[in-house]
Structures are given as C-alpha cells and as structure tokens.
Amino acid sequence: MASIYISEYQNMPKIDGRVVPIGEEPSIVDQKKTVAGTSALSDAFNAVTHFVRIHSDATCSIVFSADDTAATTSHKRMVADATEYFGVRPGDKVAFISNT
C-alpha cells in the first residue's frame, strides 16, 4: 500500500545569512497517510507551520486548502518517489489521490 509522508516546518535555516530552501529540523509534526484511488486528507497543519515537505511512494495528485477540498487527478501531480517542499498556511490541509 502506498504512503504519503508530510513533514511540517516553521522555518527554513540560514547559512551565512542566506536562506537554504529546506526545512529546519527537527520537523514540528510528521504525518504518514495512505494514498489510494479516493481522495484523502492530511490532518490540519500546526499553528506555526509555514512549509511542508511531501514525499509519496506512488504517483499522486495533491491540492492544498483550508477546507476539506477533495483532490482529483487534475490537481498538481507528483511522480512516485518524488520529494517536494511547499509554502503553506497554518491550519490548512493537503488532499491527495493516486494518479497515473
């Protein structure tokens, strides 16, 4: 069964005064959810979360929103084993669904 891994971050670290585009460890919260053929939702992001790192075992589509928006295969697509960072709003969620 495929999984999606969501790590939440408040800040990006600075090295020599320059922001590095990665999450500052340790993450605030880590979520692991199952990716399937029907839309599913993450938990709401923490009140101080501003960035998330998402990794999925399977190709999927994702969408970020403040409500319970369902993901469809026409939303943003991530290929299997991809890892991406996104800026988000505290309290939002990510919905996801498997895609080809």
Buried (B, 14 or more C-beta within 10 A) or exposed (E): EBEBBBBBBBEBEEEEEEEEEEBBEEBBBEBEBEBBEEBBBBEEBBEEBBBBBBBBBBBBBBBBBEEEBBBEBEBBEBEEEEEEBEEBEBEBBBBBBBBE
